[in-house]
Amino acid sequence: MNPVESFSQPIVFDPIYQTRVWGGRSLETTFGRSLPDPDQPYGESWEICDRPEAPSIVTAGPASLIGKTLGQLWQHENASVRQALFGDSTKPVGPFPLLCKILDARERLSLQVHPPATAAAELGGEPKTEMWVVAHADPGAELIVGVKEGVTREAFEKALADGSAESLVHKIPAAAGDFLFIPSGRLHAIGAGLVIYEIQQNSDTTYRVFDWNRLGLDGSPRQLHLKESLQCIDFTDIEPDLDTPDGNLLVDCDYFRVERHRNSVISLPGAQATLITVIEGPVRMGETELVFQEGDFFLVPAAWEGAKRLVAEGGTACVMVTTWK
């Protein structure tokens, strides 16, 4: 590839599957994925990730990039190539800033919190703000977020000690298409029977405050982080509700912007690289041969040959379009 030329193919990465005690097999049954082990519960698929323990590897796209990691693309030594990929020729100091996942919660996740930047620095973790879009929901599925009216830190600590913490958290009925912003410091859990698309800061720091007295895959209770959690939880976050879209815009925070578009033809930002999540397909990127289905993620480089748009293969498509800051 001539580094001054535009790209004509989207970049696809190999998913990284993670077993979780609360996971299931929806990645296989809903999205047609081939999971590594037929007997394990898989709770997460890390779709786009630049972490040393789980680097995303390019499996489709320009021939010169096949086999490279997202980190190698993000830190590319050739300024022209990097500008064509990401719209900026300056080599960044840190890793790619976002992590994109699919979560399959057959059982509910632990009650947990992610640290704000100030607390993360003190605790030795990584700050993490995220957002969820519900892909599929069983009847009666719930999201757990924030605390009930009148709950103080002292009352919550007492409830943790006597095992009644569940009675103090706020629950919201969830359906496909719902979305929720989870700023760092927000107490939360995903309820059972949900498949969720997650866009988050590139972090893997989670502090579990309560795990419903459940055993892990090894048969032992999972580690809790009571001190760290209580230092991070925002107890002024009282009974939050689901978020409401502003037109196509779902979330615009300090770290990422996420839009949801439904149409037969979806135009993408001209000078920006974008991450695409297919909510309803099939959809094709421009004139390429690759057709993407529900649950597929891919990167559209900043420099693109021809019209920078997604075209539904039949009727309309629905996608999330994510950019970073």
C-alpha positions as CSV (number, residue, x, y, z in Angstrom):
1,M,0.0,0.0,0.0
2,N,1.3,3.5,-0.9
3,P,1.1,5.3,2.4
4,V,-0.2,8.5,0.9
5,E,-3.2,6.8,-0.7
6,S,-6.6,6.2,0.9
7,F,-7.9,2.9,2.1
8,S,-10.6,1.0,0.3
9,Q,-11.3,-1.8,2.8
10,P,-12.6,-1.7,6.4
11,I,-10.3,-3.3,9.1
12,V,-11.7,-6.3,10.9
13,F,-10.2,-7.8,14.1
14,D,-10.3,-11.3,15.5
15,P,-12.6,-11.4,18.6
16,I,-11.0,-12.4,22.0
17,Y,-13.4,-14.6,24.0
18,Q,-13.4,-14.5,27.8
19,T,-15.0,-17.1,30.1
20,R,-17.1,-15.7,32.9
21,V,-19.0,-17.5,35.7
22,W,-22.1,-15.4,34.7
23,G,-21.7,-16.0,30.9
24,G,-23.4,-18.3,28.5
25,R,-23.4,-19.3,24.8
26,S,-25.3,-16.4,23.1
27,L,-22.2,-15.4,21.2
28,E,-22.6,-18.8,19.5
29,T,-26.4,-19.1,19.2
30,T,-27.2,-15.4,18.5
31,F,-24.2,-14.3,16.5
32,G,-23.1,-17.6,14.9
33,R,-19.6,-17.4,16.5
34,S,-17.4,-20.4,16.9
35,L,-16.4,-20.4,20.6
36,P,-13.1,-22.0,21.7
37,D,-14.5,-24.5,24.2
38,P,-18.0,-26.2,23.8
39,D,-18.5,-26.5,27.5
40,Q,-17.5,-23.2,28.9
41,P,-19.6,-20.1,29.7
42,Y,-18.4,-17.2,27.6
43,G,-19.4,-13.8,29.0
44,E,-17.4,-11.4,27.0
45,S,-16.1,-11.0,23.5
46,W,-13.5,-8.3,23.3
47,E,-14.0,-7.1,19.7
48,I,-11.6,-4.1,19.4
49,C,-8.9,-4.0,22.1
50,D,-5.4,-2.8,22.6
51,R,-4.3,-4.4,25.8
52,P,-1.1,-6.3,26.4
53,E,-2.9,-9.3,27.7
54,A,-5.4,-9.3,24.8
55,P,-4.3,-7.6,21.6
56,S,-6.8,-7.4,18.8
57,I,-5.3,-8.8,15.6
58,V,-6.3,-7.8,12.0
59,T,-7.9,-10.6,10.1
60,A,-9.4,-8.7,7.2
61,G,-8.6,-5.4,5.4
62,P,-5.6,-4.1,3.5
63,A,-3.1,-6.9,2.9
64,S,-0.2,-4.9,4.5
65,L,-2.1,-4.8,7.8
66,I,-3.2,-8.5,8.1
67,G,-1.7,-10.1,11.2
68,K,-0.8,-6.8,12.9
69,T,-2.2,-5.8,16.2
70,L,-4.4,-2.8,16.8
71,G,-1.5,-1.5,19.0
72,Q,0.9,-1.7,16.0
73,L,-1.5,0.2,13.9
74,W,-2.1,2.9,16.6
75,Q,1.6,3.3,17.2
76,H,2.6,3.0,13.5
77,E,6.0,4.4,12.8
78,N,5.0,5.8,9.4
79,A,3.3,9.1,9.9
80,S,1.5,9.0,6.6
81,V,0.1,5.5,7.2
82,R,-1.0,6.5,10.7
83,Q,-2.7,9.6,9.4
84,A,-4.5,7.6,6.7
85,L,-5.7,5.2,9.4
86,F,-6.6,7.5,12.2
87,G,-6.6,11.0,10.9
88,D,-3.6,12.1,12.9
89,S,0.1,11.6,12.0
90,T,1.4,12.1,15.5
91,K,2.4,8.9,17.3
92,P,0.4,8.7,20.6
93,V,2.0,8.1,23.9
94,G,-0.5,5.5,25.2
95,P,-2.6,2.6,23.8
96,F,-5.7,2.9,21.7
97,P,-8.2,4.7,24.0
98,L,-11.3,2.5,23.7
99,L,-12.3,-1.1,24.3
100,C,-15.4,-2.5,22.5
101,K,-17.2,-5.6,23.8
102,I,-20.2,-7.9,23.5
103,L,-21.4,-9.1,26.9
104,D,-23.6,-12.2,27.4
105,A,-25.1,-12.2,30.8
106,R,-26.9,-15.5,31.3
107,E,-26.7,-14.8,35.1
108,R,-26.3,-11.3,36.6
109,L,-22.9,-9.7,37.0
110,S,-21.5,-8.8,40.3
111,L,-22.5,-5.4,41.8
112,Q,-19.5,-3.3,41.0
113,V,-18.0,0.1,40.3
114,H,-15.2,1.4,38.1
115,P,-12.8,4.0,39.6
116,P,-12.9,7.7,38.6
117,A,-9.5,9.1,37.5
118,T,-8.6,10.5,40.9
119,A,-9.4,7.3,42.8
120,A,-7.8,5.1,40.1
121,A,-4.4,6.9,40.5
122,E,-4.5,6.4,44.3
123,L,-5.7,2.8,44.1
124,G,-3.4,1.7,41.3
125,G,-6.2,1.0,38.8
126,E,-7.4,2.5,35.5
127,P,-10.4,4.8,35.2
128,K,-13.3,3.5,33.3
129,T,-16.3,5.2,31.9
130,E,-18.5,3.1,29.6
131,M,-21.9,2.9,27.9
132,W,-24.3,0.0,27.1
133,V,-26.7,-0.7,24.3
134,V,-29.0,-3.6,24.9
135,A,-28.9,-6.0,21.9
136,H,-31.2,-8.7,23.3
137,A,-33.2,-9.0,26.5
138,D,-35.2,-11.9,28.0
139,P,-38.6,-11.0,29.4
140,G,-38.2,-9.5,32.9
141,A,-34.5,-8.6,32.4
142,E,-33.2,-5.7,34.5
143,L,-30.2,-3.3,34.7
144,I,-29.0,-2.5,38.2
145,V,-27.7,1.1,38.5
146,G,-27.3,3.5,41.4
147,V,-28.8,3.4,44.8
148,K,-32.4,3.9,46.1
149,E,-33.6,7.1,47.6
150,G,-32.3,7.6,51.1
151,V,-29.4,5.1,50.9
152,T,-26.2,6.5,52.5
153,R,-22.7,5.0,52.5
154,E,-23.2,4.0,56.1
155,A,-26.4,2.2,55.4
156,F,-24.9,0.5,52.4
157,E,-21.8,-0.7,54.4
158,K,-24.2,-2.2,57.0
159,A,-26.2,-4.0,54.3
160,L,-23.0,-5.4,52.8
161,A,-22.1,-6.8,56.2
162,D,-25.5,-8.4,56.8
163,G,-26.0,-9.6,53.2
164,S,-29.0,-7.3,52.4
165,A,-27.3,-5.0,49.9
166,E,-29.5,-6.1,47.1
167,S,-32.5,-4.3,48.7
168,L,-30.7,-1.0,48.5
169,V,-29.8,-0.9,44.8
170,H,-32.0,0.6,42.0
171,K,-33.3,-1.7,39.2
172,I,-34.6,-0.7,35.8
173,P,-36.5,-3.0,33.4
174,A,-34.5,-3.5,30.2
175,A,-35.4,-4.1,26.6
176,A,-33.6,-4.4,23.2
177,G,-32.6,-0.9,22.0
178,D,-32.3,0.6,25.5
179,F,-29.0,2.3,26.3
180,L,-27.3,3.6,29.5
181,F,-24.3,5.7,30.2
182,I,-22.1,4.4,33.1
183,P,-19.7,7.2,34.3
184,S,-16.9,6.0,36.5
185,G,-18.1,5.9,40.1
186,R,-21.6,4.7,39.2
187,L,-22.7,1.5,41.1
188,H,-24.0,-1.0,38.6
189,A,-24.6,-4.5,37.4
190,I,-26.1,-6.2,34.4
191,G,-29.0,-8.4,35.2
192,A,-29.5,-12.0,33.9
193,G,-30.8,-12.6,30.4
194,L,-29.1,-9.7,28.6
195,V,-26.8,-9.4,25.6
196,I,-25.2,-5.9,25.5
197,Y,-22.8,-4.0,23.3
198,E,-20.3,-2.0,25.4
199,I,-18.1,0.9,24.5
200,Q,-15.7,1.8,27.2
201,Q,-12.4,3.5,28.1
202,N,-9.4,1.1,27.6
203,S,-9.4,-0.2,31.1
204,D,-9.9,-3.6,32.9
205,T,-10.3,-2.3,36.4
206,T,-13.5,-3.4,38.2
207,Y,-14.1,-3.3,41.9
208,R,-16.7,-5.9,43.0
209,V,-18.6,-4.8,46.0
210,F,-21.1,-7.8,46.2
211,D,-21.4,-11.0,44.2
212,W,-24.7,-12.4,45.4
213,N,-22.8,-15.0,47.4
214,R,-21.9,-16.8,44.2
215,L,-18.9,-19.1,43.6
216,G,-16.5,-18.6,40.8
217,L,-15.7,-21.1,38.0
218,D,-13.0,-22.6,40.3
219,G,-15.6,-23.3,43.0
220,S,-14.3,-20.6,45.4
221,P,-16.0,-17.2,46.2
222,R,-14.8,-14.5,43.9
223,Q,-12.6,-11.7,45.3
224,L,-14.4,-8.6,46.5
225,H,-13.0,-5.2,46.7
226,L,-15.0,-3.5,49.5
227,K,-12.5,-0.8,50.5
228,E,-11.8,0.2,47.0
229,S,-15.5,0.1,46.0
230,L,-16.7,2.2,48.8
231,Q,-14.0,4.8,48.0
232,C,-15.3,5.0,44.4
233,I,-19.1,4.7,44.6
234,D,-21.1,7.9,44.0
235,F,-23.8,7.8,46.7
236,T,-25.4,10.9,45.2
237,D,-26.3,8.8,42.1
238,I,-29.9,8.1,43.2
239,E,-32.3,6.0,41.1
240,P,-31.0,7.0,37.6
241,D,-33.2,6.1,34.6
242,L,-32.4,4.9,31.2
243,D,-30.9,7.5,28.8
244,T,-32.8,9.1,26.0
245,P,-31.3,9.7,22.5
246,D,-30.9,13.1,21.1
247,G,-31.7,12.4,17.5
248,N,-29.0,10.0,16.4
249,L,-26.7,10.9,19.4
250,L,-26.6,8.4,22.3
251,V,-23.6,9.5,24.3
252,D,-21.1,12.4,24.0
253,C,-18.6,12.3,26.9
254,D,-15.0,13.3,27.5
255,Y,-13.8,10.0,26.0
256,F,-16.1,8.9,23.2
257,R,-19.1,9.8,21.1
258,V,-21.6,7.2,20.1
259,E,-24.4,7.7,17.5
260,R,-27.0,5.2,16.4
261,H,-28.1,5.4,12.8
262,R,-30.9,3.5,11.0
263,N,-31.2,3.9,7.2
264,S,-30.6,2.2,3.8
265,V,-27.5,4.4,3.3
266,I,-25.5,5.7,6.3
267,S,-22.9,8.4,5.6
268,L,-19.8,8.4,7.9
269,P,-17.7,11.4,9.1
270,G,-15.3,12.3,6.3
271,A,-12.1,13.1,8.1
272,Q,-12.4,10.8,11.1
273,A,-11.7,7.1,11.7
274,T,-14.8,5.4,13.1
275,L,-15.7,2.1,14.9
276,I,-18.8,0.5,13.6
277,T,-21.1,-1.9,15.5
278,V,-23.8,-3.6,13.4
279,I,-27.0,-3.8,15.4
280,E,-29.1,-4.9,12.4
281,G,-27.7,-6.0,9.1
282,P,-26.6,-7.1,6.7
283,V,-24.6,-4.0,5.7
284,R,-21.8,-3.4,3.3
285,M,-19.0,-0.8,3.6
286,G,-19.0,1.2,0.4
287,E,-18.2,-0.9,-2.7
288,T,-16.2,-3.6,-0.9
289,E,-17.1,-7.3,-1.0
290,L,-17.3,-7.6,2.8
291,V,-20.8,-7.9,4.2
292,F,-21.3,-7.4,7.9
293,Q,-24.0,-9.0,10.1
294,E,-25.5,-8.3,13.5
295,G,-22.9,-8.2,16.2
296,D,-20.0,-7.4,13.8
297,F,-17.5,-4.7,14.7
298,F,-15.0,-3.1,12.4
299,L,-12.8,0.0,11.9
300,V,-13.3,2.4,9.0
301,P,-10.0,4.3,8.4
302,A,-10.0,8.1,8.3
303,A,-8.8,8.2,4.7
304,W,-11.2,6.3,2.5
305,E,-11.4,5.9,-1.3
306,G,-14.8,7.0,-2.7
307,A,-18.0,7.6,-0.8
308,K,-17.6,6.9,2.9
309,R,-20.9,5.2,3.6
310,L,-22.6,2.0,4.8
311,V,-25.1,0.5,2.5
312,A,-27.9,-1.9,3.7
313,E,-28.1,-5.1,1.7
314,G,-31.8,-5.3,2.2
315,G,-34.2,-2.6,3.4
316,T,-32.5,-0.7,6.2
317,A,-29.6,-1.3,8.6
318,C,-28.9,-0.1,12.1
319,V,-25.4,0.6,13.3
320,M,-23.6,2.3,16.1
321,V,-20.9,4.8,15.0
322,T,-18.2,5.5,17.6
323,T,-15.4,8.0,17.6
324,W,-12.9,8.8,20.3
325,K,-11.4,11.9,21.8
